[in-house]
Amino acid sequence: MLLALAYDREPLSTVDANVAEWVATSLPRGLELAARPLSWLGGWVGIAVLTVVAVALLVRERNWIDLTFVLLVVIGSQVAVALLKAWFDRPRPDAGSAVPLPESAAFPSGHAAAGVAVFGAFTILLAERIPGRRARTWLWIGAAIVGVAVGLSRIALNVHYVTDVLAGWCFGLAWLAACLLVRDRLRRATR
């Protein structure tokens, strides 16, 4: 909420403008190239592929609660981000982008939200199914790195401001927490 109220005020607006300008003029080409596949992974194609795999596995398990959880996280977060983007209607950075700018508004970053919410949901489901504390620890570390990297990739490609990505991460985490509460209630109701 604080980011939504302050992204266009000082000092955040200056930080956003300065980072966007630096990315447009000084970001090493190698970082831009590394950002592209991470951005793809957190975009609709990457999320769709991973969701289809997760849905297929959960249908095979006949785990309807976890299937509902996945669909709520994925579809709900995308719809909510689209509504928030329309509400705020913030323009994207105009300092120059490594890729064509999407038509949608910038705030909050849908890729950053998906990086946290969707990959968080998949990690929760995997962590519940794999044995060993060490394996689960590494799984969570990997998920955190991917979630952060997806958001940072959007800054590196100069299609989002820093505050867009921070807001996306915050929203993604809040949405994931809400969906976990729904899943918990569904589990209790079926016992």
Buried (B, 14 or more C-beta within 10 A) or exposed (E): EEBBEEBBEEEBBEBBBEBBBEBBEEBEEEBBEBBBEBBBBBBEEBBEEBBEEBBEBBEEEEBEBBBBBBBBBBEBBBEBBEEBBEEBEBEBBEBEBBEEBBEEBBBBBBBBBBBBBBBBBBBBBBBEEEEEEEEBEEBBEEBBEBBBBBBBBBBBBBBBBBBBBBBBBBBBBBBBEBBBEBBEEBEEEEE
